[in-house]
Amino acid sequence: MHALLYRSRARPGLLASDLNAIIETAEARNHEIGITGILLYGQLAVVPGAPGEFVQWIEGDRESVEALYADIATDERHFDPEVLARGPIGELRDGVRAAGPSGRLFPTWSMALVRLSELPATLPGFLAFARDWEGDALPAMA
Ligand SMILES: Cc1cc2nc3c(=O)[nH]c(=O)nc-3n(C[C@H](O)[C@H](O)[C@H](O)COP(=O)(O)O)c2cc1C
């Protein structure tokens, strides 16, 4: 099982409806290609009109993850994508979460959108975020 974590800057003026469109596409397509993960959206500065940022974790087989990221990276709804980590999940997870049978961090989420005021924009920060969410009831995949 392979994963990729990246951050990017949302296109200025991106609307809530744009976020909904992104997540709807992502859920449907990820389900088809066996990808799961989480998409975090937030702003790094509490300034009216400050552009939003994304942090996304995608997991699945290596070819699917890398092909999907190649698509996502050229999407004009965000820019300046920066890969924070990529590789076998067992190495990236660093023991943060007990291995489930699937070896995934988000086995039941084809893609979940979570809005945060402050994004965990490093691998250790993201893994701490994922660990903290472990005990929460995760919504079932649609
Ligand atoms: C921040 C962000 C995250 C995205 N995440 C996904 C995703 O997880 N899965 C997905 O299929 N598309 C995702 N997309 C949309 C893809 O970039 C692309 O528009 C979509 O896969 C449809 O591709 P197509 O127009 O070639 O069919 C995301 C887009 C953005 C801006």
The ligand as a Tripos MOL2 file, in Angstrom:
@<TRIPOS>MOLECULE
LIG
   31    33     1     0     0
SMALL
NO_CHARGES

@<TRIPOS>ATOM
      1 C1         -7.3850   19.8410   -4.1040 C.3       1 LIG1
      2 C2         -7.9100   18.8430   -5.0730 C.ar      1 LIG1
      3 C3         -8.0310   17.5060   -4.7040 C.ar      1 LIG1
      4 C4         -8.5200   16.5630   -5.6000 C.ar      1 LIG1
      5 N1         -8.6180   15.2560   -5.2090 N.ar      1 LIG1
      6 C5         -9.0660   14.3430   -6.0880 C.ar      1 LIG1
      7 C6         -9.1570   12.9700   -5.7260 C.ar      1 LIG1
      8 O1         -8.8500   12.5620   -4.6080 O.2       1 LIG1
      9 N2         -9.6350   12.0980   -6.6660 N.ar      1 LIG1
     10 C7        -10.0300   12.5060   -7.9130 C.ar      1 LIG1
     11 O2        -10.4400   11.6740   -8.6960 O.2       1 LIG1
     12 N3         -9.9470   13.7820   -8.2680 N.ar      1 LIG1
     13 C8         -9.4920   14.7170   -7.4050 C.ar      1 LIG1
     14 N4         -9.4240   16.0320   -7.7760 N.ar      1 LIG1
     15 C9         -9.9280   16.3920   -9.1060 C.3       1 LIG1
     16 C10        -8.9270   16.0340  -10.1950 C.3       1 LIG1
     17 O3         -7.9300   17.0400  -10.2590 O.3       1 LIG1
     18 C11        -9.6550   15.9210  -11.5560 C.3       1 LIG1
     19 O4        -10.3590   17.0860  -11.8120 O.3       1 LIG1
     20 C12       -10.6270   14.7700  -11.5290 C.3       1 LIG1
     21 O5         -9.9460   13.5820  -11.2150 O.3       1 LIG1
     22 C13       -11.3550   14.5900  -12.8650 C.3       1 LIG1
     23 O6        -10.4350   14.3580  -13.8690 O.3       1 LIG1
     24 P1        -10.8960   14.3790  -15.3890 P.3       1 LIG1
     25 O7        -11.4330   15.7700  -15.6190 O.co2     1 LIG1
     26 O8         -9.6470   14.0680  -16.1460 O.co2     1 LIG1
     27 O9        -11.9610   13.3320  -15.4900 O.co2     1 LIG1
     28 C14        -8.9220   16.9790   -6.8990 C.ar      1 LIG1
     29 C15        -8.7840   18.3170   -7.2550 C.ar      1 LIG1
     30 C16        -8.3050   19.2420   -6.3650 C.ar      1 LIG1
     31 C17        -8.1920   20.6910   -6.7780 C.3       1 LIG1
@<TRIPOS>BOND
     1     1     2 1
     2     2     3 ar
     3     2    30 ar
     4     3     4 ar
     5     4     5 ar
     6     4    28 ar
     7     5     6 ar
     8     6     7 ar
     9     6    13 1
    10     7     8 2
    11     7     9 ar
    12     9    10 ar
    13    10    11 2
    14    10    12 ar
    15    12    13 ar
    16    13    14 ar
    17    14    15 1
    18    14    28 ar
    19    15    16 1
    20    16    17 1
    21    16    18 1
    22    18    19 1
    23    18    20 1
    24    20    21 1
    25    20    22 1
    26    22    23 1
    27    23    24 1
    28    24    25 2
    29    24    26 1
    30    24    27 1
    31    28    29 ar
    32    29    30 ar
    33    30    31 1
@<TRIPOS>SUBSTRUCTURE
     1 LIG1         1 GROUP 0 **** ****
